[in-house]
Amino acid sequence: MTQDILAGKRAKTTTILIESGRGGRDYKFNTKPDYKVKNVIKALRLARRLIKR
């Protein structure tokens, strides 16, 4: 949900949207995630890569 992405942005964290269900399409807030992935496995892989930076 966009409120989760907005909360992450306000906390100055990297945000990842997992495209499942309505993920990010509630359009309540005009905000975009830093990354979009298709599923939880891809989110975990991305998080690991980002942590290693």
mmCIF file as Biopython writes it, N, C-alpha, C and O atoms, coordinates in Angstrom:
data_model
#
loop_
_atom_site.group_PDB
_atom_site.id
_atom_site.type_symbol
_atom_site.label_atom_id
_atom_site.label_alt_id
_atom_site.label_comp_id
_atom_site.label_asym_id
_atom_site.label_entity_id
_atom_site.label_seq_id
_atom_site.pdbx_PDB_ins_code
_atom_site.Cartn_x
_atom_site.Cartn_y
_atom_site.Cartn_z
_atom_site.occupancy
_atom_site.B_iso_or_equiv
_atom_site.auth_seq_id
_atom_site.auth_asym_id
_atom_site.pdbx_PDB_model_num
ATOM 1   N N  . MET A ? 1  ? 0.846  -1.174  0.000  1.0 0.0 1  A 1 
ATOM 2   C CA . MET A ? 1  ? 0.000  0.000   0.000  1.0 0.0 1  A 1 
ATOM 3   C C  . MET A ? 1  ? 0.891  1.237   0.000  1.0 0.0 1  A 1 
ATOM 4   O O  . MET A ? 1  ? 1.989  1.235   0.556  1.0 0.0 1  A 1 
ATOM 5   N N  . THR A ? 2  ? 0.396  2.275   -0.628 1.0 0.0 2  A 1 
ATOM 6   C CA . THR A ? 2  ? 1.221  3.476   -0.724 1.0 0.0 2  A 1 
ATOM 7   C C  . THR A ? 2  ? 1.517  4.079   0.640  1.0 0.0 2  A 1 
ATOM 8   O O  . THR A ? 2  ? 2.525  4.769   0.797  1.0 0.0 2  A 1 
ATOM 9   N N  . GLN A ? 3  ? 0.665  3.838   1.630  1.0 0.0 3  A 1 
ATOM 10  C CA . GLN A ? 3  ? 0.960  4.392   2.960  1.0 0.0 3  A 1 
ATOM 11  C C  . GLN A ? 3  ? 2.212  3.753   3.547  1.0 0.0 3  A 1 
ATOM 12  O O  . GLN A ? 3  ? 2.952  4.414   4.276  1.0 0.0 3  A 1 
ATOM 13  N N  . ASP A ? 4  ? 2.464  2.484   3.246  1.0 0.0 4  A 1 
ATOM 14  C CA . ASP A ? 4  ? 3.687  1.817   3.705  1.0 0.0 4  A 1 
ATOM 15  C C  . ASP A ? 4  ? 4.917  2.423   3.035  1.0 0.0 4  A 1 
ATOM 16  O O  . ASP A ? 4  ? 5.941  2.643   3.681  1.0 0.0 4  A 1 
ATOM 17  N N  . ILE A ? 5  ? 4.808  2.688   1.744  1.0 0.0 5  A 1 
ATOM 18  C CA . ILE A ? 5  ? 5.916  3.297   1.005  1.0 0.0 5  A 1 
ATOM 19  C C  . ILE A ? 5  ? 6.171  4.705   1.541  1.0 0.0 5  A 1 
ATOM 20  O O  . ILE A ? 5  ? 7.320  5.101   1.737  1.0 0.0 5  A 1 
ATOM 21  N N  . LEU A ? 6  ? 5.105  5.450   1.776  1.0 0.0 6  A 1 
ATOM 22  C CA . LEU A ? 6  ? 5.245  6.801   2.313  1.0 0.0 6  A 1 
ATOM 23  C C  . LEU A ? 6  ? 5.921  6.776   3.685  1.0 0.0 6  A 1 
ATOM 24  O O  . LEU A ? 6  ? 6.787  7.607   3.959  1.0 0.0 6  A 1 
ATOM 25  N N  . ALA A ? 7  ? 5.542  5.846   4.535  1.0 0.0 7  A 1 
ATOM 26  C CA . ALA A ? 7  ? 6.161  5.726   5.863  1.0 0.0 7  A 1 
ATOM 27  C C  . ALA A ? 7  ? 7.653  5.431   5.734  1.0 0.0 7  A 1 
ATOM 28  O O  . ALA A ? 7  ? 8.466  6.002   6.461  1.0 0.0 7  A 1 
ATOM 29  N N  . GLY A ? 8  ? 8.012  4.542   4.811  1.0 0.0 8  A 1 
ATOM 30  C CA . GLY A ? 8  ? 9.421  4.233   4.586  1.0 0.0 8  A 1 
ATOM 31  C C  . GLY A ? 8  ? 10.200 5.441   4.101  1.0 0.0 8  A 1 
ATOM 32  O O  . GLY A ? 8  ? 11.324 5.682   4.542  1.0 0.0 8  A 1 
ATOM 33  N N  . LYS A ? 9  ? 9.604  6.199   3.195  1.0 0.0 9  A 1 
ATOM 34  C CA . LYS A ? 9  ? 10.263 7.406   2.679  1.0 0.0 9  A 1 
ATOM 35  C C  . LYS A ? 9  ? 10.475 8.422   3.798  1.0 0.0 9  A 1 
ATOM 36  O O  . LYS A ? 9  ? 11.541 9.028   3.903  1.0 0.0 9  A 1 
ATOM 37  N N  . ARG A ? 10 ? 9.452  8.600   4.628  1.0 0.0 10 A 1 
ATOM 38  C CA . ARG A ? 10 ? 9.563  9.558   5.735  1.0 0.0 10 A 1 
ATOM 39  C C  . ARG A ? 10 ? 10.625 9.131   6.744  1.0 0.0 10 A 1 
ATOM 40  O O  . ARG A ? 10 ? 11.256 9.969   7.388  1.0 0.0 10 A 1 
ATOM 41  N N  . ALA A ? 11 ? 10.817 7.816   6.875  1.0 0.0 11 A 1 
ATOM 42  C CA . ALA A ? 11 ? 11.836 7.286   7.789  1.0 0.0 11 A 1 
ATOM 43  C C  . ALA A ? 11 ? 13.218 7.255   7.135  1.0 0.0 11 A 1 
ATOM 44  O O  . ALA A ? 11 ? 14.196 6.828   7.747  1.0 0.0 11 A 1 
ATOM 45  N N  . LYS A ? 12 ? 13.283 7.714   5.884  1.0 0.0 12 A 1 
ATOM 46  C CA . LYS A ? 12 ? 14.539 7.758   5.119  1.0 0.0 12 A 1 
ATOM 47  C C  . LYS A ? 12 ? 15.160 6.369   4.936  1.0 0.0 12 A 1 
ATOM 48  O O  . LYS A ? 12 ? 16.374 6.197   5.039  1.0 0.0 12 A 1 
ATOM 49  N N  . THR A ? 13 ? 14.295 5.384   4.663  1.0 0.0 13 A 1 
ATOM 50  C CA . THR A ? 13 ? 14.762 4.028   4.390  1.0 0.0 13 A 1 
ATOM 51  C C  . THR A ? 13 ? 14.561 3.715   2.911  1.0 0.0 13 A 1 
ATOM 52  O O  . THR A ? 13 ? 13.816 4.408   2.219  1.0 0.0 13 A 1 
ATOM 53  N N  . THR A ? 14 ? 15.223 2.679   2.437  1.0 0.0 14 A 1 
ATOM 54  C CA . THR A ? 14 ? 15.013 2.199   1.075  1.0 0.0 14 A 1 
ATOM 55  C C  . THR A ? 14 ? 13.712 1.414   1.062  1.0 0.0 14 A 1 
ATOM 56  O O  . THR A ? 14 ? 13.479 0.580   1.938  1.0 0.0 14 A 1 
ATOM 57  N N  . THR A ? 15 ? 12.862 1.674   0.074  1.0 0.0 15 A 1 
ATOM 58  C CA . THR A ? 15 ? 11.563 1.005   0.012  1.0 0.0 15 A 1 
ATOM 59  C C  . THR A ? 15 ? 11.514 0.020   -1.146 1.0 0.0 15 A 1 
ATOM 60  O O  . THR A ? 15 ? 12.048 0.273   -2.226 1.0 0.0 15 A 1 
ATOM 61  N N  . ILE A ? 16 ? 10.858 -1.113  -0.894 1.0 0.0 16 A 1 
ATOM 62  C CA . ILE A ? 16 ? 10.683 -2.157  -1.907 1.0 0.0 16 A 1 
ATOM 63  C C  . ILE A ? 16 ? 9.206  -2.512  -1.957 1.0 0.0 16 A 1 
ATOM 64  O O  . ILE A ? 16 ? 8.619  -2.885  -0.942 1.0 0.0 16 A 1 
ATOM 65  N N  . LEU A ? 17 ? 8.609  -2.397  -3.127 1.0 0.0 17 A 1 
ATOM 66  C CA . LEU A ? 17 ? 7.217  -2.787  -3.322 1.0 0.0 17 A 1 
ATOM 67  C C  . LEU A ? 17 ? 7.175  -4.192  -3.897 1.0 0.0 17 A 1 
ATOM 68  O O  . LEU A ? 17 ? 7.794  -4.464  -4.925 1.0 0.0 17 A 1 
ATOM 69  N N  . ILE A ? 18 ? 6.454  -5.078  -3.244 1.0 0.0 18 A 1 
ATOM 70  C CA . ILE A ? 18 ? 6.243  -6.429  -3.759 1.0 0.0 18 A 1 
ATOM 71  C C  . ILE A ? 18 ? 4.916  -6.405  -4.504 1.0 0.0 18 A 1 
ATOM 72  O O  . ILE A ? 18 ? 3.866  -6.145  -3.916 1.0 0.0 18 A 1 
ATOM 73  N N  . GLU A ? 19 ? 4.972  -6.680  -5.805 1.0 0.0 19 A 1 
ATOM 74  C CA . GLU A ? 19 ? 3.787  -6.590  -6.656 1.0 0.0 19 A 1 
ATOM 75  C C  . GLU A ? 19 ? 2.897  -7.817  -6.490 1.0 0.0 19 A 1 
ATOM 76  O O  . GLU A ? 19 ? 2.934  -8.748  -7.294 1.0 0.0 19 A 1 
ATOM 77  N N  . SER A ? 20 ? 2.111  -7.792  -5.446 1.0 0.0 20 A 1 
ATOM 78  C CA . SER A ? 20 ? 1.140  -8.860  -5.217 1.0 0.0 20 A 1 
ATOM 79  C C  . SER A ? 20 ? -0.132 -8.206  -4.708 1.0 0.0 20 A 1 
ATOM 80  O O  . SER A ? 20 ? -0.069 -7.199  -4.003 1.0 0.0 20 A 1 
ATOM 81  N N  . GLY A ? 21 ? -1.256 -8.749  -5.046 1.0 0.0 21 A 1 
ATOM 82  C CA . GLY A ? 21 ? -2.506 -8.127  -4.604 1.0 0.0 21 A 1 
ATOM 83  C C  . GLY A ? 21 ? -2.623 -6.721  -5.146 1.0 0.0 21 A 1 
ATOM 84  O O  . GLY A ? 21 ? -2.412 -6.484  -6.335 1.0 0.0 21 A 1 
ATOM 85  N N  . ARG A ? 22 ? -2.960 -5.789  -4.274 1.0 0.0 22 A 1 
ATOM 86  C CA . ARG A ? 22 ? -3.134 -4.398  -4.685 1.0 0.0 22 A 1 
ATOM 87  C C  . ARG A ? 22 ? -1.865 -3.584  -4.506 1.0 0.0 22 A 1 
ATOM 88  O O  . ARG A ? 22 ? -1.865 -2.379  -4.757 1.0 0.0 22 A 1 
ATOM 89  N N  . GLY A ? 23 ? -0.797 -4.213  -4.081 1.0 0.0 23 A 1 
ATOM 90  C CA . GLY A ? 23 ? 0.464  -3.539  -3.764 1.0 0.0 23 A 1 
ATOM 91  C C  . GLY A ? 23 ? 0.757  -2.271  -4.544 1.0 0.0 23 A 1 
ATOM 92  O O  . GLY A ? 23 ? 1.059  -2.327  -5.736 1.0 0.0 23 A 1 
ATOM 93  N N  . GLY A ? 24 ? 0.670  -1.124  -3.874 1.0 0.0 24 A 1 
ATOM 94  C CA . GLY A ? 24 ? 1.009  0.153   -4.481 1.0 0.0 24 A 1 
ATOM 95  C C  . GLY A ? 24 ? -0.052 0.740   -5.381 1.0 0.0 24 A 1 
ATOM 96  O O  . GLY A ? 24 ? 0.161  1.794   -5.981 1.0 0.0 24 A 1 
ATOM 97  N N  . ARG A ? 25 ? -1.190 0.081   -5.488 1.0 0.0 25 A 1 
ATOM 98  C CA . ARG A ? 25 ? -2.225 0.582   -6.397 1.0 0.0 25 A 1 
ATOM 99  C C  . ARG A ? 25 ? -3.449 1.120   -5.670 1.0 0.0 25 A 1 
ATOM 100 O O  . ARG A ? 25 ? -4.530 1.199   -6.255 1.0 0.0 25 A 1 
ATOM 101 N N  . ASP A ? 26 ? -3.296 1.487   -4.419 1.0 0.0 26 A 1 
ATOM 102 C CA . ASP A ? 26 ? -4.429 2.094   -3.738 1.0 0.0 26 A 1 
ATOM 103 C C  . ASP A ? 26 ? -4.514 3.591   -4.055 1.0 0.0 26 A 1 
ATOM 104 O O  . ASP A ? 26 ? -5.554 4.217   -3.849 1.0 0.0 26 A 1 
ATOM 105 N N  . TYR A ? 27 ? -3.410 4.159   -4.556 1.0 0.0 27 A 1 
ATOM 106 C CA . TYR A ? 27 ? -3.346 5.548   -5.024 1.0 0.0 27 A 1 
ATOM 107 C C  . TYR A ? 27 ? -3.758 6.571   -3.969 1.0 0.0 27 A 1 
ATOM 108 O O  . TYR A ? 27 ? -4.212 7.663   -4.313 1.0 0.0 27 A 1 
ATOM 109 N N  . LYS A ? 28 ? -3.606 6.233   -2.696 1.0 0.0 28 A 1 
ATOM 110 C CA . LYS A ? 28 ? -3.945 7.183   -1.636 1.0 0.0 28 A 1 
ATOM 111 C C  . LYS A ? 28 ? -2.909 8.294   -1.537 1.0 0.0 28 A 1 
ATOM 112 O O  . LYS A ? 28 ? -3.238 9.431   -1.199 1.0 0.0 28 A 1 
ATOM 113 N N  . PHE A ? 29 ? -1.652 7.959   -1.833 1.0 0.0 29 A 1 
ATOM 114 C CA . PHE A ? 29 ? -0.572 8.937   -1.720 1.0 0.0 29 A 1 
ATOM 115 C C  . PHE A ? 29 ? 0.242  8.928   -3.001 1.0 0.0 29 A 1 
ATOM 116 O O  . PHE A ? 29 ? 0.413  7.885   -3.633 1.0 0.0 29 A 1 
ATOM 117 N N  . ASN A ? 30 ? 0.737  10.082  -3.377 1.0 0.0 30 A 1 
ATOM 118 C CA . ASN A ? 30 ? 1.541  10.198  -4.590 1.0 0.0 30 A 1 
ATOM 119 C C  . ASN A ? 30 ? 3.005  9.928   -4.242 1.0 0.0 30 A 1 
ATOM 120 O O  . ASN A ? 30 ? 3.796  10.858  -4.082 1.0 0.0 30 A 1 
ATOM 121 N N  . THR A ? 31 ? 3.352  8.666   -4.128 1.0 0.0 31 A 1 
ATOM 122 C CA . THR A ? 31 ? 4.720  8.283   -3.796 1.0 0.0 31 A 1 
ATOM 123 C C  . THR A ? 31 ? 5.074  6.999   -4.525 1.0 0.0 31 A 1 
ATOM 124 O O  . THR A ? 31 ? 4.198  6.191   -4.833 1.0 0.0 31 A 1 
ATOM 125 N N  . LYS A ? 32 ? 6.349  6.813   -4.799 1.0 0.0 32 A 1 
ATOM 126 C CA . LYS A ? 32 ? 6.806  5.617   -5.511 1.0 0.0 32 A 1 
ATOM 127 C C  . LYS A ? 32 ? 7.908  4.936   -4.711 1.0 0.0 32 A 1 
ATOM 128 O O  . LYS A ? 32 ? 8.699  5.603   -4.044 1.0 0.0 32 A 1 
ATOM 129 N N  . PRO A ? 33 ? 7.960  3.604   -4.777 1.0 0.0 33 A 1 
ATOM 130 C CA . PRO A ? 33 ? 9.018  2.880   -4.064 1.0 0.0 33 A 1 
ATOM 131 C C  . PRO A ? 33 ? 10.357 3.046   -4.779 1.0 0.0 33 A 1 
ATOM 132 O O  . PRO A ? 33 ? 10.409 3.422   -5.950 1.0 0.0 33 A 1 
ATOM 133 N N  . ASP A ? 34 ? 11.427 2.764   -4.060 1.0 0.0 34 A 1 
ATOM 134 C CA . ASP A ? 34 ? 12.750 2.791   -4.682 1.0 0.0 34 A 1 
ATOM 135 C C  . ASP A ? 34 ? 12.914 1.611   -5.639 1.0 0.0 34 A 1 
ATOM 136 O O  . ASP A ? 34 ? 13.580 1.725   -6.668 1.0 0.0 34 A 1 
ATOM 137 N N  . TYR A ? 35 ? 12.303 0.479   -5.291 1.0 0.0 35 A 1 
ATOM 138 C CA . TYR A ? 35 ? 12.391 -0.742  -6.102 1.0 0.0 35 A 1 
ATOM 139 C C  . TYR A ? 35 ? 11.033 -1.426  -6.143 1.0 0.0 35 A 1 
ATOM 140 O O  . TYR A ? 35 ? 10.242 -1.318  -5.206 1.0 0.0 35 A 1 
ATOM 141 N N  . LYS A ? 36 ? 10.771 -2.138  -7.248 1.0 0.0 36 A 1 
ATOM 142 C CA . LYS A ? 36 ? 9.584  -2.990  -7.383 1.0 0.0 36 A 1 
ATOM 143 C C  . LYS A ? 36 ? 10.049 -4.389  -7.737 1.0 0.0 36 A 1 
ATOM 144 O O  . LYS A ? 36 ? 10.933 -4.560  -8.576 1.0 0.0 36 A 1 
ATOM 145 N N  . VAL A ? 37 ? 9.456  -5.392  -7.099 1.0 0.0 37 A 1 
ATOM 146 C CA . VAL A ? 37 ? 9.777  -6.787  -7.402 1.0 0.0 37 A 1 
ATOM 147 C C  . VAL A ? 37 ? 8.481  -7.583  -7.498 1.0 0.0 37 A 1 
ATOM 148 O O  . VAL A ? 37 ? 7.433  -7.145  -7.024 1.0 0.0 37 A 1 
ATOM 149 N N  . LYS A ? 38 ? 8.567  -8.757  -8.119 1.0 0.0 38 A 1 
ATOM 150 C CA . LYS A ? 38 ? 7.378  -9.578  -8.353 1.0 0.0 38 A 1 
ATOM 151 C C  . LYS A ? 38 ? 6.943  -10.417 -7.157 1.0 0.0 38 A 1 
ATOM 152 O O  . LYS A ? 38 ? 5.759  -10.722 -7.013 1.0 0.0 38 A 1 
ATOM 153 N N  . ASN A ? 39 ? 7.899  -10.797 -6.289 1.0 0.0 39 A 1 
ATOM 154 C CA . ASN A ? 39 ? 7.531  -11.669 -5.168 1.0 0.0 39 A 1 
ATOM 155 C C  . ASN A ? 39 ? 8.506  -11.510 -4.001 1.0 0.0 39 A 1 
ATOM 156 O O  . ASN A ? 39 ? 9.505  -10.797 -4.100 1.0 0.0 39 A 1 
ATOM 157 N N  . VAL A ? 40 ? 8.197  -12.183 -2.905 1.0 0.0 40 A 1 
ATOM 158 C CA . VAL A ? 40 ? 9.002  -12.064 -1.684 1.0 0.0 40 A 1 
ATOM 159 C C  . VAL A ? 40 ? 10.421 -12.576 -1.890 1.0 0.0 40 A 1 
ATOM 160 O O  . VAL A ? 40 ? 11.367 -11.985 -1.369 1.0 0.0 40 A 1 
ATOM 161 N N  . ILE A ? 41 ? 10.588 -13.657 -2.635 1.0 0.0 41 A 1 
ATOM 162 C CA . ILE A ? 41 ? 11.925 -14.205 -2.885 1.0 0.0 41 A 1 
ATOM 163 C C  . ILE A ? 41 ? 12.798 -13.159 -3.568 1.0 0.0 41 A 1 
ATOM 164 O O  . ILE A ? 41 ? 13.953 -12.964 -3.190 1.0 0.0 41 A 1 
ATOM 165 N N  . LYS A ? 42 ? 12.243 -12.488 -4.573 1.0 0.0 42 A 1 
ATOM 166 C CA . LYS A ? 42 ? 13.015 -11.453 -5.274 1.0 0.0 42 A 1 
ATOM 167 C C  . LYS A ? 42 ? 13.303 -10.266 -4.356 1.0 0.0 42 A 1 
ATOM 168 O O  . LYS A ? 42 ? 14.350 -9.629  -4.479 1.0 0.0 42 A 1 
ATOM 169 N N  . ALA A ? 43 ? 12.391 -9.967  -3.447 1.0 0.0 43 A 1 
ATOM 170 C CA . ALA A ? 43 ? 12.628 -8.891  -2.483 1.0 0.0 43 A 1 
ATOM 171 C C  . ALA A ? 43 ? 13.788 -9.243  -1.559 1.0 0.0 43 A 1 
ATOM 172 O O  . ALA A ? 43 ? 14.628 -8.394  -1.261 1.0 0.0 43 A 1 
ATOM 173 N N  . LEU A ? 44 ? 13.834 -10.485 -1.109 1.0 0.0 44 A 1 
ATOM 174 C CA . LEU A ? 44 ? 14.932 -10.925 -0.245 1.0 0.0 44 A 1 
ATOM 175 C C  . LEU A ? 44 ? 16.270 -10.871 -0.971 1.0 0.0 44 A 1 
ATOM 176 O O  . LEU A ? 44 ? 17.274 -10.440 -0.404 1.0 0.0 44 A 1 
ATOM 177 N N  . ARG A ? 45 ? 16.282 -11.307 -2.220 1.0 0.0 45 A 1 
ATOM 178 C CA . ARG A ? 45 ? 17.520 -11.255 -3.011 1.0 0.0 45 A 1 
ATOM 179 C C  . ARG A ? 45 ? 17.991 -9.815  -3.192 1.0 0.0 45 A 1 
ATOM 180 O O  . ARG A ? 45 ? 19.179 -9.517  -3.072 1.0 0.0 45 A 1 
ATOM 181 N N  . LEU A ? 46 ? 17.055 -8.941  -3.478 1.0 0.0 46 A 1 
ATOM 182 C CA . LEU A ? 46 ? 17.390 -7.528  -3.641 1.0 0.0 46 A 1 
ATOM 183 C C  . LEU A ? 46 ? 17.928 -6.952  -2.330 1.0 0.0 46 A 1 
ATOM 184 O O  . LEU A ? 46 ? 18.932 -6.240  -2.329 1.0 0.0 46 A 1 
ATOM 185 N N  . ALA A ? 47 ? 17.272 -7.254  -1.236 1.0 0.0 47 A 1 
ATOM 186 C CA . ALA A ? 47 ? 17.720 -6.745  0.067  1.0 0.0 47 A 1 
ATOM 187 C C  . ALA A ? 47 ? 19.139 -7.210  0.377  1.0 0.0 47 A 1 
ATOM 188 O O  . ALA A ? 47 ? 19.951 -6.432  0.879  1.0 0.0 47 A 1 
ATOM 189 N N  . ARG A ? 48 ? 19.438 -8.454  0.085  1.0 0.0 48 A 1 
ATOM 190 C CA . ARG A ? 48 ? 20.801 -8.963  0.308  1.0 0.0 48 A 1 
ATOM 191 C C  . ARG A ? 48 ? 21.822 -8.185  -0.512 1.0 0.0 48 A 1 
ATOM 192 O O  . ARG A ? 48 ? 22.888 -7.826  -0.013 1.0 0.0 48 A 1 
ATOM 193 N N  . ARG A ? 49 ? 21.485 -7.927  -1.783 1.0 0.0 49 A 1 
ATOM 194 C CA . ARG A ? 49 ? 22.400 -7.161  -2.643 1.0 0.0 49 A 1 
ATOM 195 C C  . ARG A ? 49 ? 22.599 -5.749  -2.104 1.0 0.0 49 A 1 
ATOM 196 O O  . ARG A ? 49 ? 23.716 -5.231  -2.105 1.0 0.0 49 A 1 
ATOM 197 N N  . LEU A ? 50 ? 21.530 -5.137  -1.651 1.0 0.0 50 A 1 
ATOM 198 C CA . LEU A ? 50 ? 21.624 -3.770  -1.144 1.0 0.0 50 A 1 
ATOM 199 C C  . LEU A ? 50 ? 22.438 -3.704  0.142  1.0 0.0 50 A 1 
ATOM 200 O O  . LEU A ? 50 ? 23.177 -2.744  0.362  1.0 0.0 50 A 1 
ATOM 201 N N  . ILE A ? 51 ? 22.307 -4.713  0.988  1.0 0.0 51 A 1 
ATOM 202 C CA . ILE A ? 51 ? 23.053 -4.746  2.249  1.0 0.0 51 A 1 
ATOM 203 C C  . ILE A ? 51 ? 24.548 -4.894  1.992  1.0 0.0 51 A 1 
ATOM 204 O O  . ILE A ? 51 ? 25.363 -4.335  2.726  1.0 0.0 51 A 1 
ATOM 205 N N  . LYS A ? 52 ? 24.911 -5.644  0.953  1.0 0.0 52 A 1 
ATOM 206 C CA . LYS A ? 52 ? 26.325 -5.886  0.647  1.0 0.0 52 A 1 
ATOM 207 C C  . LYS A ? 52 ? 27.037 -4.664  0.093  1.0 0.0 52 A 1 
ATOM 208 O O  . LYS A ? 52 ? 28.266 -4.649  0.037  1.0 0.0 52 A 1 
ATOM 209 N N  . ARG A ? 53 ? 26.309 -3.651  -0.312 1.0 0.0 53 A 1 
ATOM 210 C CA . ARG A ? 53 ? 26.923 -2.443  -0.898 1.0 0.0 53 A 1 
ATOM 211 C C  . ARG A ? 53 ? 27.807 -1.733  0.074  1.0 0.0 53 A 1 
ATOM 212 O O  . ARG A ? 53 ? 28.393 -0.704  -0.263 1.0 0.0 53 A 1 
#
